[in-house]
Amino acid sequence: ALVKQLATADPTDEQAPRYLALVLVKLGDLQRQLENMPATVANYEQALTVLQSLRTTVPQMQIQRDIFNIANKLGDLQDQLKKPQEALKAYQLVVEVSERFVAAAPKNPQLQSELSASYLKLGNLQQQAGDLPVALAIYEKELELSRQFATARPQNTEAQRELAFSYE
């Protein structure tokens, strides 16, 4: 309660809501260790809500990175809990943020690799859901990204390995 009060006490303090979101993630992580999955999901979702309200007013890369990380955690958890629609929603947010990262820094190999992994997670879920045309389109995006990455870095074994994996 105190953290929430501090986060909303000064509307000009842009870091307080981010701090609240990070505390919510920590609480979610602890709840996950305690195997309280409903509380974990609730804390992660609440953290995302706080951060998403900031991203329109405070377009900082750190906030986008936080959204990426939390949405990834939430998607992984929802997938583990066999809740594909909820996982799909989270992974779509991960892809959205990843695409913005790559657009802002197209030569950054870490960001390209993260986008590739995000496409694979999203494609896998679409395939499991039986939406094969959508899964195929996502896998094709991932393959094209991997090709570009490998072509630009012919000596990079990780890039070549990721491309080979894309063909599996």
Secondary structure, DSSP 8 states (H G I E B T S, - for coil): -HHHHHHHH-TT-SHHHHHHHHHHHHHHHHHHHTT-HHHHHHHHHHHHHHHHHHHTT---HHHHHHHHHHHHHHHHHHHHTT-HHHHHHHHHHHHHHHHHHHHHSTT-HHHHHHHHHHHHHHHHHHHHTT-HHHHHHHHHHHHHHHHHHHHH-TT-HHHHHHHHHHT-
